[in-house]
Amino acid sequence: MGRFRRRIVIVHRMHTGQAPGAEDAAGEARACLEDDFHHFRVSVLHRGGRVQAVQASAPRTPYTLCGIAAEQLQRLQGMALSPVAGSVSRVTDASDQCTHQFDLAGLAIAAAASARPRREYDIEVEDRVGARSRAAILRDGRLLLEWMLDGSTIAGPVPFEGVSLKAGFARLVHARLPVDDAEAAIALRRCALISLGRGKPLDQQLHAAPTGLCFAQQPQRAPQALRVVGSTWDFSDAARRSDLCADDGDWLAFR
């Protein structure tokens, strides 16, 4: 059976001589992700408990305009660090951002707020059989969540049984779970939805669809967001799992 895979790695370090919690403490968080369709990197510099600067790069994208969405992340400058990754959505409109770079920025900010040195997520979603599938996320190598999916609903286990993956999901999991576990659940939900792309002939597209859901898919921009043919890679084979984010090692080590 084929499957969608995504790896996310987040690292954080304080600047030399700085200690977390100091009034003017400064540091940098870096986060990257790679999956069948995407490869992005985001860096967040912070000082005094606020975002100082955000930088991003896009080694592999589905559309030609995805990379320039990095400019939109500058709207996060000045926001207070928060351990809740989704706090970025309170600062700027997510629909005018690259979804995946925006997610990474939120994760990097959360890592900086928590002064957490490193975290890794490994996610897999099995290809649908009818409407059903299995989705799982490992955090730092340990299985954290495993869902059975039926269409856009989690069929089990409890406490997720009957929960929709659509609107209201983030609010619900933050009400039911600790912050760190809610972060993982939201990352798994993102992959459960985008994994559906494996069943679509994406390279037959001329450009992004004008759905308004993200930067490249804004109606005024979609016709110029041309499809990057061949940008979808298949990581179904377990032997290829280690290839995910393999090119990010030096960057994550601040070299």
Secondary structure, DSSP 8 states (H G I E B T S, - for coil): --EEEEEEEEEEEE-TT--TT-TT-EEEEEEEEEESS-EEEEEEEEETTEEEEEEEEEEE-SBTTTGGGGGGGGGGTT-B--S-GGGGGGTS-GGGS-HHHHHHHHHHHHHHHHT--EEEEEEEEE--BTTEEEEEEEETTEEEEEEEEETTEEEESTTSTT-BSSTTHHHHHHHHS-HHHHHHHHHHHHHHHHGGGGGS-GGG-SB----SSSSTTSTTTGGGSBB-TT------SGGGGGGTTGGGHHHHTT-
